[in-house]
Amino acid sequence: MSLFGNWSYPTAIRFGAGRIAELAETCQALGIARPLLVTDRGLAGLDITQNALDILDGAGLGRAMFAEVDPNPTELNLDAGIAAYRAGDHDGVIAFGGGSALDLGKMVAFMHGQSRPVWDFEDIGDFWTRADADVIAPIIAVPTTAGTGSEVGRASVLTNAETHRKKIIFHPKVLPSIVICDPELTVGMPPAITAGTGLDAFAHCVEAFSSPHFHPMSQGIALEGMRLVKEYLPRAYEDGTDIEARAQMMSAASMGATAFQKGLGAIHAMSHPVGARFGTHHGTTNAVCMPAVLALNAPEIADKFDTVSAYLGLSGGFDGFRAFVAQLNDSLAVPRGLATLGVTEDAIPDLVRDALDDPSCGGNPVTLDTQNLESLFRSAL
């Protein structure tokens, strides 16, 4: 099987091993002459990043890079990135890395020309219409992990450094114009990050499929995304050089983020405040929260997941699916509780309050309130 293609849904995606070689051509296709590559500190010195800069430099596009990106990026990172963008007189952004770098890069492209603070564009109602769409810079996304799917998303998650609360910033033009999905860039991910990012993709698919909102295309994408994770995440975890598994997981990541246009739910409503307050890895936190959320949502989703189990080749319907989730987490060395990630019981009231403010609540099949969220956090602790 040749895992190679050009896709245009939800945006233009150049998919296949070795396609990072097309980075300069991609800039030229968007009219970018002075790109700023935004990545995180850990990636800045790695060969894959230096190779990308070499490709740009060789085409006369310079090798400008901004790498002051935290694992849960804040408005302070954003301000520094905007300053670098303006100082270099850049005309486009290459968001290069995992979810944090992709989200921050997209925000630099979005915010560099805006006159209002970033929080004015939170994903509430029509707040996005406050933005001046004409000054949003073109964005190229190059994921180096397979999980968040931010490369095909119209939003970024940003943590407020003062309140320690995560906010989703949305605008349709934050969707990257071109994505390069090159599975060779993910080969160096260590097993723990492979697991955490892969389970993030799985959580996106599970929550999108569970959401009561109507979006049949997303429903189908979520179902196949779950199958890809089931089949290929264990392989990528066991052998990081398995390029077929890496490619299929990159597909699952983009599929999960496309599918959750249908909605997210309690898993993300919980993991966002946990990550903001305790600095946990987002995908791993999702995985830890999933069993408790499945139990809460069972009355509303059990029949749906009978179909999922059949499609995934699992026996036992919804209960079989829940057993599979527990087994998958254990096989990937995922902690069994939030306490293992450093979450403390005394933080639960604040976590519940922040979770109720998270827009992901709206996609949960069971209406979330203070009581059931408190029970969820205690179950997941």
C-alpha positions in Angstrom: 0.0 0.0 0.0 1.3 3.5 -0.9 0.5 5.9 1.9 0.8 9.0 -0.3 -1.8 11.6 -1.5 -3.0 15.1 -1.9 -6.2 15.9 0.0 -8.4 19.0 0.1 -10.6 18.2 3.1 -10.7 20.0 5.5 -7.8 21.9 3.9 -5.0 21.2 1.4 -2.9 18.3 2.9 0.3 17.0 1.3 0.5 13.6 2.9 3.4 11.1 2.6 6.9 10.2 3.7 9.5 12.7 2.6 7.1 15.5 1.7 8.9 17.9 4.0 11.1 18.4 0.9 8.1 20.4 -0.5 8.3 23.0 2.3 9.8 25.8 0.2 7.5 25.1 -2.7 4.6 25.3 -0.3 5.7 28.8 0.9 6.0 29.9 -2.7 2.5 28.6 -3.5 1.1 30.9 -0.8 3.2 33.9 -1.7 5.3 33.7 1.5 8.8 35.2 1.0 9.9 35.7 4.6 8.5 32.8 6.7 8.8 32.5 10.5 9.1 28.9 11.6 7.4 28.6 15.0 8.3 25.5 17.1 9.0 24.5 20.7 12.3 24.5 22.6 12.7 20.8 22.5 12.4 20.6 18.7 14.5 23.7 18.0 17.9 21.9 17.9 16.7 18.6 16.4 17.7 17.4 12.9 14.2 17.4 11.6 13.9 21.1 12.4 17.3 22.1 11.1 16.5 20.2 7.9 13.4 22.2 7.5 15.4 25.4 8.0 18.0 24.2 5.5 15.2 23.6 2.9 14.0 27.2 3.4 17.4 28.7 3.4 18.3 26.8 0.2 15.4 28.3 -1.5 16.3 31.9 -0.5 13.5 32.1 2.2 15.9 32.5 5.2 16.0 30.4 8.3 14.1 32.5 10.9 12.8 30.5 13.9 10.9 31.3 17.0 11.0 28.5 19.7 10.0 30.1 23.0 6.9 27.9 23.3 5.8 26.3 26.5 4.1 22.9 26.7 0.9 24.7 27.5 1.4 28.0 25.6 0.4 31.2 27.2 -0.3 34.8 26.0 3.3 35.6 27.1 4.6 33.1 24.5 2.3 34.7 22.0 3.5 38.2 22.8 7.1 37.1 22.3 6.2 35.4 19.0 4.4 38.4 17.7 7.4 40.6 18.6 9.7 38.2 16.6 7.3 38.1 13.7 7.2 41.9 13.5 10.9 42.4 14.1 11.7 40.1 11.1 9.1 41.7 8.9 7.7 38.2 8.2 4.8 37.5 5.9 3.7 34.0 6.9 4.1 31.4 9.6 5.2 27.8 9.4 3.8 26.1 12.5 6.1 23.2 13.1 5.8 20.6 15.9 3.2 19.2 18.3 0.0 20.7 19.4 1.6 23.5 21.5 3.8 24.7 18.6 1.0 24.4 16.1 -1.4 26.3 18.3 1.1 29.1 19.1 2.2 29.4 15.5 -1.4 29.8 14.3 -2.0 32.4 16.9 1.1 34.4 15.9 -0.3 34.5 12.3 -3.7 35.4 13.6 -2.8 38.1 16.2 0.2 40.0 14.7 -2.1 42.5 13.1 -5.0 42.6 15.4 -5.8 45.6 17.6 -7.8 43.8 20.3 -6.4 41.4 23.0 -6.4 37.7 22.1 -9.1 36.9 24.8 -11.6 39.0 22.8 -11.6 36.1 20.2 -12.5 33.3 22.6 -14.8 30.6 21.0 -18.0 32.1 22.3 -20.9 33.0 19.9 -19.7 35.3 17.2 -16.6 36.7 19.0 -14.5 35.7 16.0 -16.2 38.4 13.9 -14.4 41.0 16.0 -11.1 40.1 14.2 -9.8 41.8 11.1 -9.6 38.9 8.8 -7.6 40.8 6.1 -4.4 40.9 8.3 -4.3 37.2 9.2 -1.0 35.9 7.8 -0.9 32.6 5.7 -0.2 29.5 7.7 1.6 26.3 6.8 1.2 23.5 9.4 3.8 20.8 9.7 2.9 18.3 12.6 5.7 16.3 14.1 3.4 14.3 16.4 0.3 12.3 15.7 -2.4 13.4 18.1 -3.7 16.9 18.5 -4.8 17.4 14.9 -4.2 21.2 15.3 -2.9 21.2 11.7 -6.5 20.9 10.5 -8.1 23.0 13.2 -9.7 26.4 13.1 -8.8 27.2 16.7 -5.9 27.2 19.2 -5.8 26.5 22.9 -4.1 29.2 25.0 -3.5 29.3 28.7 -4.0 32.5 30.6 -0.8 32.9 32.6 -2.5 35.0 35.3 -5.7 32.9 35.8 -4.3 29.5 34.8 -7.4 28.9 32.7 -7.3 27.5 29.1 -9.2 29.3 26.5 -10.1 28.3 22.9 -9.4 31.0 20.4 -11.4 30.6 17.2 -11.4 32.1 13.7 -12.1 30.3 10.4 -8.9 31.7 8.8 -6.8 30.1 11.6 -7.2 26.9 9.6 -3.8 26.4 7.9 -3.9 27.0 4.2 -1.6 24.0 3.5 -0.5 21.1 5.7 2.5 18.9 5.2 1.9 15.5 6.9 5.2 13.7 6.7 5.3 10.6 9.0 9.1 10.5 8.9 9.0 13.6 11.1 7.3 11.5 13.9 9.8 8.6 14.0 11.8 10.2 16.8 8.9 10.5 19.2 9.6 8.6 22.4 7.1 5.9 23.4 5.4 8.0 26.1 4.8 10.9 23.7 3.7 8.4 21.0 1.1 7.0 23.5 -0.1 10.3 24.8 -0.5 12.0 21.4 -2.1 8.9 19.9 -4.6 8.7 22.8 -5.4 12.4 22.2 -6.5 11.5 18.7 -8.5 8.6 20.1 -10.2 10.9 22.6 -11.2 13.3 19.8 -12.8 10.5 17.9 -14.6 9.0 20.9 -16.0 12.3 22.0 -17.0 13.4 18.5 -18.8 10.0 18.0 -20.5 10.4 21.4 -21.7 14.0 20.8 -25.4 14.4 20.4 -25.0 17.1 17.7 -25.8 16.3 14.1 -22.9 15.9 11.7 -22.9 12.6 9.8 -19.6 13.2 8.0 -17.8 13.8 11.3 -19.5 10.7 12.7 -18.1 8.5 10.0 -14.6 10.0 10.2 -14.6 9.5 14.0 -15.5 5.8 13.6 -12.7 5.1 11.2 -10.3 7.2 13.2 -10.9 4.9 16.2 -10.2 1.9 14.1 -6.9 3.3 12.9 -5.8 4.1 16.5 -6.8 0.6 17.6 -4.8 -1.0 14.9 -1.7 1.2 14.6 -1.0 3.0 17.9 0.3 -0.2 19.6 2.6 -0.8 16.6 3.9 2.8 16.6 4.4 2.5 20.4 6.4 -0.8 20.1 8.4 0.2 17.1 8.9 3.9 16.4 10.4 3.2 13.0 7.3 1.5 11.7 6.6 4.1 9.0 3.2 2.6 8.1 2.0 2.8 11.7 3.3 6.3 12.0 1.5 7.3 8.7 -1.8 5.8 9.8 -1.5 7.6 13.2 -1.0 10.9 11.4 -4.1 10.2 9.5 -6.0 9.4 12.7 -4.8 12.6 14.3 -6.1 14.8 11.4 -9.3 12.7 11.3 -10.0 13.2 15.0 -9.6 17.0 14.8 -11.8 17.1 11.7 -14.4 14.9 13.4 -14.7 17.1 16.5 -16.3 19.8 14.5 -19.3 17.7 15.8 -18.4 18.4 19.4 -16.2 17.4 22.3 -17.3 16.6 25.8 -16.4 15.9 29.4 -13.0 14.4 28.7 -11.8 17.7 27.3 -13.7 19.8 29.7 -11.8 18.0 32.5 -8.4 17.8 30.8 -8.2 21.5 29.8 -8.3 22.9 33.4 -6.1 20.0 34.7 -3.4 20.9 32.1 -3.7 24.6 32.8 -3.3 24.2 36.5 -0.9 21.2 36.7 1.0 21.4 33.4 0.1 17.8 32.5 0.4 16.4 29.0 -3.0 16.9 27.3 -3.4 13.6 25.5 -2.3 11.6 28.5 -4.8 13.5 30.7 -7.5 12.7 28.2 -6.7 9.0 28.4 -6.8 9.1 32.2 -10.2 10.8 32.3 -11.8 8.6 29.6 -12.9 5.6 31.7 -14.8 7.8 34.2 -16.5 9.8 31.4 -17.5 6.6 29.5 -19.2 5.4 32.7 -21.0 8.7 33.2 -22.2 8.8 29.6 -23.2 5.2 29.3 -27.0 5.7 29.5 -26.8 8.0 26.4 -24.1 6.3 24.3 -24.2 2.6 25.0 -26.3 1.8 21.9 -24.1 3.9 19.7 -21.0 2.1 20.9 -22.5 -1.3 20.2 -21.9 -0.2 16.6 -18.4 0.9 17.4 -17.5 -2.3 19.0 -18.7 -4.3 16.0 -16.7 -2.1 13.6 -13.6 -2.4 15.7 -13.9 -6.2 16.0 -14.6 -6.2 19.7 -17.1 -8.4 21.5 -19.4 -7.3 24.3 -20.8 -4.1 22.8 -20.3 -1.0 24.9 -18.9 -2.9 27.9 -16.5 -4.6 25.5 -15.4 -1.1 24.3 -14.9 0.1 27.8 -12.8 -3.0 28.6 -10.7 -2.3 25.5 -10.1 1.3 26.6 -8.8 0.1 29.9 -6.6 -2.5 28.3 -5.2 0.0 25.8 -4.3 2.5 28.5 -2.6 -0.2 30.5 -0.7 -1.5 27.5 0.6 2.0 26.8 1.7 2.6 30.4 -0.9 5.3 31.0 -1.3 6.3 34.7 -4.6 5.0 36.2 -5.4 8.2 38.0 -5.0 12.0 37.9 -3.3 11.9 41.3 -0.4 10.2 39.6 -0.1 13.2 37.3 0.1 15.5 40.4 -3.5 16.5 40.7 -4.6 17.1 44.3 -8.0 16.7 45.8 -8.2 20.2 47.2 -8.1 21.5 43.6 -11.3 19.8 42.6 -13.6 22.8 43.3 -11.5 25.0 41.0 -11.3 22.3 38.4 -15.0 21.9 38.4 -15.6 25.6 38.0 -13.2 25.8 35.1 -14.6 22.7 33.4 -18.1 24.2 33.5 -16.8 27.2 31.7 -15.1 25.1 29.0 -17.0 25.1 25.6 -16.4 21.4 25.4 -19.2 20.9 27.9 -21.7 21.6 25.2 -20.9 18.4 23.3 -21.3 16.0 26.2 -24.3 13.6 25.8 -25.1 13.9 29.5 -25.6 17.5 30.7 -22.7 18.5 32.9 -23.2 20.2 36.3 -21.3 20.8 39.5 -22.4 17.5 41.0 -21.5 15.1 38.2 -18.3 16.9 37.4 -17.2 16.7 41.0 -17.9 13.0 40.9 -16.0 12.6 37.6 -12.9 14.3 39.0 -13.0 12.2 42.1 -13.5 9.0 40.1 -10.5 10.0 37.9 -8.3 11.0 40.8 
